[in-house]
């Protein structure tokens, strides 16, 4: 389109363009959805010893953050078989959690607990949290075990974890009887007596060691180690 | 130019111009430009359509391949924006039509053959390293993958060769290493952002369209030879020969090339030697064992890549093009990070050091046959292309641990993977149609079929002690009828006897074929076919002389996933002169990769994540804004300055990830990206460029994405020391710091008598991988020996930066330490054209 004077044409087209631009901006901005960002943490635990739950009870993992306790996980520890070293019939259920018979040991399995808990679902991806450490055989002649929990709770200011024993019928959300506890701190395990030599701080994690709550020793025996990885991005430039 | 494309299109431009090659055209156009109307109206006026495809009326000058502007047609004028004569400013991918990068409805970067040569790029991954917002040379699985990553999102690219999708469907990716020889590349068009409406599958976050050379690029014979050495690419050797010609008065055009590259691998140093590691879920986690000492890989057996490319064109309408690539690569670093060197116990109590390497074959072959023509007084264009692609995936071994003193692992573990041959056959039909009221309609249909069969896993488990636990009682073989495989007289165990045996697996039993020596084969992937069909429609409407709008829609169907509907919308506003503003909304999707849906969960030694046949496609939605301008044209010593800045916010949804050991759709991710590029062209052929990107991705499951850099810079320059004859180039890429979730060997404890250090799952650490500066410099001597000879020498990673790469998934169990990368190297090359 041409005119004698380019200016009015330019102005008219620019006005059309501005209107279109404004409308497009509004439209496009509404099409962009917001993502609910996880501000939580990864919690990794190696339980060196944890009694399997009897029927009617479960464990609950709490974190202490800013003076308050927040529940992270309710779970059951149970004996199960995930390989073929022991034939069925000895009383332990075969887990069939996908562990390859070549590589997996007998397990003490950690399964998520909810009021609709079903032990038969122990291998569902949203149920199985991990296993208690034990020495393995097969392709892994080393210690097997580990529990991983991804939580949406912000644990960057946590100063401790504790595990309680809860009746399955309990409705009170308050913590029950504590059995294990761990103080956690940024980069360094507060239970320094558990380490023969001082260790350098470890970046990006909170560390701690689980001990029995009623351990009378000056340096309690370790029942498990824990690392918390808060969901933070500490590098930009 | 349109050798890669599916269709012809109009070129919107202002200046009628005869076709001449190279920089002479710039001068000619500039002269003409001063005599013709300028301004916004003139720039957006369509004068005449492009009739034919990419053959210049003047053959390219020998010794200067690629200088002829690709896309220059035969017969009829070429209509281009005056700055479009520079090949870098013409692009196909964004709109599936030929347009300028300033006007294309997307964020586009074009890298030409000349630029590839000038900057000394040896692989496409190095090319992409210099695109703002892209990480070109990113490792995964300790070098098994060498991939390009856009905006911090791996495996989100659609990779095209001459417009054909070559993204491998088993892993939704493709290593962009030496498999596509750079000397056979005409240009690479890089789109940052989704492109699903026009291009369909895999264009989730970006598109890399590699356009191979044709007869327009060479008239004669060209021979290339080179060599080099360094910590990345030891004892490298390269050679290529290419031939281009026309016959029967140009009715038949031929280009073909044969390229060979070989080296003895990278020098890779690990900070701790991994002996055995934890396996991925759903296996229970376990201790990893290390030796706390640095170790460096020895020289590999020679890796090699052999590739043939070709393009035969008949009567400007029918084109046959191909890439046939074959390869072998070797790695001493296994996918889990263990150097395959260990101490194998001997009978006399001593140990013997044994070194092994993996042998990989990820060959790629593709062939395409296309036909295109225009009708109805050039208002209707039709293009069809039939193609076939074959992928090979053989890794022997794929998973390995070295021999060690650990019980049952005295001979190590090797698990091979043979995915055999994966095929994709398809047909694309594309059209464009001029409609009234300044509408230009693009539409088309496509269909393709992917398949593979006989995908096996050939395992050499050199640990016979474990086999008794696998045997199924009642096997037909009387030696195993009791439920155990034969035991040796000393109480140990033997390998099962050759033959088919029933063995226990994850959730039942299966049958595996055993060979001598503890080798057995079973099915890794179920035989698979996937049929896909799609229809798309996009209309470019010139709402005003300075304003173009382009909505689009695509519907894609498959027998493997639910129908996918995609939308796009673009607004391109020529504010004034050569200043453009773009607003763009784009969607993309990625079908679930076959390794996530079709893996046989009952394979005997399958130690990977459980497959899930019910996965949904992953989707992206992106809102983008870009401002670009060409300024300071002819200002003093400046030929021009090209500026580009853009912002994009992208949401990824239904991401496929590992959820407790099984692939599942889970969560969303939001990605903010700011990118900028400035390129200064000086009279005399000098250049400076600088680009940068800021990227922040946050995930609903992982939180902030930490294992990709937030900030990257790239830049460089070219100086003509002796104009036309000698030029110097330097370039850099600065990659900001990243974080990697690993296990900390320093936090371990002595195991096996102190011989190794065991590291449990709670001993994680978030390592910071510091910023990397990859500096490159080179010299090129051109137009020697009567314009026939070009010599070049380049130094890469001059600061010998050895920073490793985090793994793709911020996990510690399998990838327990950062992935090492090679360092400094030098490469020299000579090219002669006859």
Interface residues (C-beta under 8 A of the other chain):
Chain A: X1 X2 X6 X9 X10 X13 X14 X16 X17 X20 X21 X24 X25 X27 X28 X29 X31 X32 X33 X34 X35 X36 X37 X38 X39 X40 X42 X44 X45 X46 X82 X83 X84 X85 X96 X97 X98 X99 X100 X101 X102 X103 X104 X105 X107 X123 X125 X126 X127 X128 X129 X130 X131 X133 X136 X137 X138 X139 X140 X141 X142 X143 X144 X145 X146 X147 X148 X150 X199 X200 X202 X203 X204 X205 X224 X225 X226 X227 X229 X231 X232 X233 X234 X235 X236 X237
Chain B: X39 X40 X41 X276 X278 X279 X281 X282 X283 X284 X285 X286 X287 X289 X406 X407 X408 X409 X413 X461 X463 X466 X469 X470 X504 X505 X506 X507 X543 X544 X545 X546 X547 X549 X569 X571 X573 X575 X576 X581 X583 X585 X601 X604 X605 X606 X607 X610 X621 X623 X649 X651 X659 X660 X661 X662 X664 X668 X669 X670 X696 X698 X699 X700 X701 X702 X703 X704 X705 X706 X710 X711 X736 X737 X738 X739 X741 X744 X746 X747 X751 X758 X760 X761 X762 X763 X764 X765 X766 X767 X768 X771
